[in-house]
Amino acid sequence: MVSTTSTPDSHHPDSLTLEVVELIGEVVARFHEDYEEAAADHALTGAQARLLSLLCLEPLPMRRLARRLKCEPSNVTGIVDRLEARGLVERQPDPADRRVKVAAATSEGRRVARSLRESLRFAREPLAGLSEGERVALRDALRGMLGVG
């Protein structure tokens, strides 16, 4: 007997998988739009806001920042220069190799990044309408998709 249940495979995704992919794409697009607007409200470009957010996690050398942002190191240098001029980022010697400089968020940079995150509306408002169990299930599904514990 042949099974009639549809299971997704990598070559011919079923209609549910295709719908989920479309919905994920729409969520990403709306989040990106909201993120760009929030960055602009803080007088930042999207790239500046993303770089600042990364530096709030840890100081990073320019090359690693460029890899994380998927851009050229020379572009990162310009972004860091502009953020440094505003007092949001500073260059410091790398504790592991004093010949290398790392970029680090200043306390003002961390404050601006926190304010930017708090001003994001798109994801926060719909998520608030979900029960805790639904948010946990969504979080766990997203972690599973990303291969994160």
C-alpha positions as CSV (number, residue, x, y, z in Angstrom):
1,M,0.0,0.0,0.0
2,V,1.3,3.4,-1.0
3,S,1.1,6.2,1.6
4,T,-0.9,9.2,0.5
5,T,0.5,11.5,3.3
6,S,2.5,14.3,2.0
7,T,6.0,14.6,3.4
8,P,8.3,17.4,2.5
9,D,11.5,16.6,0.7
10,S,14.2,18.9,-0.5
11,H,13.4,18.5,-4.2
12,H,9.6,18.8,-4.2
13,P,8.3,20.7,-1.1
14,D,4.6,20.2,-0.3
15,S,2.1,23.1,-0.3
16,L,2.3,23.6,3.5
17,T,6.1,23.9,3.3
18,L,5.8,26.4,0.5
19,E,3.3,28.4,2.4
20,V,5.6,28.5,5.5
21,V,8.5,29.6,3.3
22,E,6.4,32.4,1.9
23,L,5.3,33.5,5.4
24,I,8.8,33.4,6.7
25,G,9.8,35.6,3.8
26,E,7.0,38.1,4.6
27,V,8.0,38.2,8.3
28,V,11.6,38.8,7.3
29,A,10.6,41.6,4.9
30,R,8.4,43.3,7.5
31,F,11.0,43.0,10.3
32,H,13.6,44.5,8.0
33,E,11.4,47.4,7.1
34,D,10.6,48.0,10.8
35,Y,14.3,47.7,11.7
36,E,15.3,50.3,9.0
37,E,12.6,52.7,10.3
38,A,13.7,52.3,13.9
39,A,17.4,52.9,12.8
40,A,16.4,56.0,10.9
41,D,14.5,57.3,14.0
42,H,17.8,57.0,15.8
43,A,19.6,58.8,13.0
44,L,21.3,55.5,11.9
45,T,21.4,53.6,8.7
46,G,20.4,50.0,8.8
47,A,24.1,48.9,8.4
48,Q,25.1,51.2,11.3
49,A,22.4,49.8,13.5
50,R,23.3,46.2,12.7
51,L,27.0,46.9,13.4
52,L,26.2,48.6,16.7
53,S,24.0,45.7,17.7
54,L,26.8,43.2,17.0
55,L,29.3,45.3,19.0
56,C,26.9,45.3,22.0
57,L,27.4,41.5,22.1
58,E,31.2,41.7,22.1
59,P,34.1,43.9,20.7
60,L,35.1,42.6,17.3
61,P,37.9,43.2,14.8
62,M,37.0,44.8,11.5
63,R,37.5,41.6,9.4
64,R,35.1,39.6,11.7
65,L,32.6,42.5,11.5
66,A,32.8,42.5,7.7
67,R,32.2,38.7,7.6
68,R,29.2,39.0,10.0
69,L,27.7,41.8,8.0
70,K,28.7,40.2,4.7
71,C,30.5,43.2,3.3
72,E,33.9,44.5,2.5
73,P,36.3,45.4,5.4
74,S,36.7,48.9,3.9
75,N,32.9,49.4,4.2
76,V,33.1,48.4,7.9
77,T,35.8,50.9,8.5
78,G,33.6,53.7,7.2
79,I,30.7,52.6,9.3
80,V,32.8,52.4,12.4
81,D,34.3,55.8,11.6
82,R,30.8,57.4,11.5
83,L,29.7,55.6,14.7
84,E,32.9,56.6,16.4
85,A,32.4,60.3,15.5
86,R,29.0,60.1,17.2
87,G,30.5,58.5,20.3
88,L,28.7,55.2,19.9
89,V,31.7,53.1,19.1
90,E,35.4,53.2,20.0
91,R,38.5,51.4,18.7
92,Q,40.5,49.5,21.3
93,P,43.6,47.2,21.2
94,D,42.6,43.6,20.9
95,P,43.5,41.9,24.3
96,A,44.6,38.8,22.4
97,D,46.8,40.7,19.9
98,R,47.7,44.3,20.6
99,R,48.6,44.9,16.9
100,V,44.9,44.4,16.1
101,K,42.2,47.0,16.8
102,V,38.7,45.9,17.8
103,A,35.6,48.0,17.6
104,A,33.5,48.1,20.8
105,A,30.2,49.8,21.7
106,T,30.5,52.6,24.2
107,S,28.0,53.0,27.0
108,E,26.1,55.5,24.8
109,G,26.2,53.0,21.9
110,R,24.7,50.3,24.1
111,R,22.0,52.8,25.2
112,V,21.1,53.7,21.6
113,A,21.1,50.0,20.6
114,R,18.8,49.1,23.5
115,S,16.5,52.0,22.6
116,L,16.4,50.8,19.0
117,R,15.5,47.2,20.0
118,E,12.8,48.5,22.3
119,S,11.3,50.6,19.5
120,L,10.8,47.7,17.1
121,R,7.1,47.3,16.8
122,F,6.5,44.7,14.1
123,A,7.6,41.6,15.9
124,R,6.8,42.7,19.5
125,E,3.1,43.5,18.9
126,P,2.0,40.3,17.2
127,L,4.1,38.2,19.6
128,A,2.3,39.9,22.6
129,G,-0.9,38.5,21.2
130,L,0.3,34.9,21.5
131,S,0.1,32.9,24.6
132,E,3.3,32.0,26.4
133,G,3.0,28.4,25.2
134,E,2.6,29.6,21.6
135,R,5.7,31.8,21.9
136,V,7.7,28.9,23.4
137,A,6.6,26.7,20.5
138,L,7.5,29.3,18.0
139,R,10.9,29.9,19.6
140,D,11.6,26.2,19.7
141,A,10.6,25.8,16.0
142,L,12.9,28.7,15.0
143,R,15.8,27.3,17.1
144,G,15.2,24.0,15.4
145,M,15.3,25.6,11.9
146,L,18.6,27.4,12.8
147,G,20.1,24.3,14.5
148,V,20.5,26.2,17.8
149,G,20.1,24.4,21.1
